[in-house]
Amino acid sequence: MSERSVSKSREQKRWYNVLAPEQFDRQELGETLAEEPQQVVGRTITTTLDQLTGDSNANNTKLTFKITDVGSDSAYTEFIKYELTRDYLRSLVRRGASKVEASITVLTTDDYRVRVQPVALTTKKADRSQEKAIRRVMIDKVHAAAEERTFEAFVDAIVDGNLSSAIYGDAKEIYPLRRVEVQKLTLEARPSEVAAEEETAVDVDADEVAVDADE
């Protein structure tokens, strides 16, 4: 492609300001370039929490947003992932201590399906039964938090550290802990997608019943 063609193609494109959801005060996340508005929808953008809050201590937390709508020169997003940086997670690990992890899928009160991955770091090496008990606390606390919160409130509980604190408070009674973090949260399905899956499951069950009746 000639330089003139490249220049002309770029002139036909326009910049869109990418904005965070209202939950994050519609702050500007960056810009993206496209010829048509529909080309922007579906793109993702990742930033760090400190860029949104101004708290330099939050630079180890990454937030990912997905563009869902475009209006004029702005692109609007939804939150889809929270994740701690690998360097920060590595810095938490100590030789001779236990690292207890869990992966938990829950449904919020407004029917968002979310996968949550908490991690607990002990002061010294815990035995297997203690690790199992700590993991059970993680599972119970994550389920309890989701059962009483909307998706937005659930995300807030993780971003603000409230869920980690709740896990820490109970799990430290099992074995001394140095740290509890939620290392990742991922949006797996929105309410419409969850409803569609449930309808499909009902249809499959109905078909199976019909087959059994014919037999």
C-alpha positions, 0 to 999 in steps of 0.5 A: 500500500502506498504512503498516499493510500495509508494517509487517505485511509487514516484520514477516513478514520476517527478517534473515539474516547473510550469511557468507563461505566458509571460505576467508575464515574465515566472516566476516560480510559483512552482512545480508539481509532476506527472508520465506522462506529460498529467497528469499535463495539467489542474492543477491549481496553485495560487500565490499572486501578490507580489510573482511575482512583489516583491511588498509587498503591493500586497500580498492581490491579488491572481492570479490563473493559469491553466497548458495548455502545458508541455515541457521537465521538464516545465509546461506552464500556462494561466492566469484564475483568479484574486481575492482579499483576503477576509481579505483585502475586509473585511478591506475595509468595514466601518459601515455607508458607502455603498458598491456598487458591480457589476458583468459584463461579457464582450468580449475583442477584441480578443474574450476572455469572462471575468467576472469582479466584481468591488466594490466601497466603499463610505465615508458615506451612499449613497442613492439608486439612487446614488448607482445605478448611481455608478454601471452604471459607473462601467458597462460602464467603464468595457465595454469600457475597454474591447472593446478597449483591448486584454485579456492580456491588459485588465488583465494588466489594472486590475492588474495595477489598471488602471481600478479601477482608471478610475471608481473612477475618474467618480464615485466620482463625484456622491458621495464621494468614499473611495476606488474602487477595482476590487475584482475578474476577471474570464476567462469564455471562450477562443476564440475557446469556444466563437466561438463554442458557436456562431456556436451552437447558429446559428445552433439552430436558423437555426433549428427554422427557418426550423421548422417555415417554415414547419409549 
